Amino acid sequence: MKTIDTSLLRVGYEEFNPAATRSVVLLHGWPDSIRTWSEVASGLAEAGWRVIVPALRGFAPTRFLHADTPRAGQLTALGRDLLEFIDALGLEQPALVGHDWGARAAGIACGLRPGVASHLAMLSVGYGTNDPSQPLSVEQARNYWYHWFMATPRGDRMVREKRRDFARIMWDTWAPAGWYAQDEFDTTAAAFDNEDWPDVTLHSYRHRWGHAEGDPRYDADEAAMRPAPVLQVPTLVLHGEEDGVNHPDMSAGKESYFTGPYVRRLLPGVGHFPQREAPQQVLDALLQFLREGR
């Protein structure tokens, strides 16, 4: 595991095929870790890509550099972290591929800095769905039960005292039954043992719906992303038809946000974790997109 410092973080990351001239950054979601990309990362490296997989703020082994930095989890903070990570490594227009929180971070990074990426791929998330005033169907509001739960004192205690049990509920209900092995969850959940994981998690979901104030350092970024800016970067969206948290409708009808090439593909029989559930299918789609999506 390598590390590099940004203005606020010591980011832990894995790197594959570092001598390659083309780079792709793979960003994990919540509740997950860099392990989510294991099979896809190796396939991209074998295809000639330099592959970089960082742990997001709040997830081990990434750490805050200073004790007095607010443990904010707001989505613009994730996007700004990504931009600083790209700068710290000196990457020139990497392809950005994100799942869940990672997809939101990648989309925000492209919105804040046009031209930062050669390609954008978002898994299980639709661009433009970060607005707290967005309409939600009754079904989607039910899917987001854990968002509302974390806005309560009982939810706060659950995240702080039983983080693994809480995260396991998401794995059990966001994809068709039997999609993961228990030992894989246990190994992944080591990333949640980061002391900042509860604070970052709680703030992320509370801030998303206006239940917590943001870190003022991101005020300008928040303003720049509301409404979400139109993107010119070639974009691929992959969404499982059996996603149990973000209904596939959440990524539908977003074409107006893009002026460059835009492709959305639904994956039959796949839930919220396509890169884990159907890694070869995701890898094939990414390789085709990275080859043709300009």
Helices and strands as residue ranges (DSSP letters): E 2-5, E 9-16, E 22-27, G 34-37, H 38-46, E 49-54, E 63-64, H 75-89, E 95-99, H 101-112, E 120-123, H 138-143, H 145-149, H 153-161, H 163-173, H 182-188, G 189-193, H 197-208, G 216-218, H 219-224, E 235-240, G 248-251, G 255-257, E 262-267, H 274-277, H 279-292
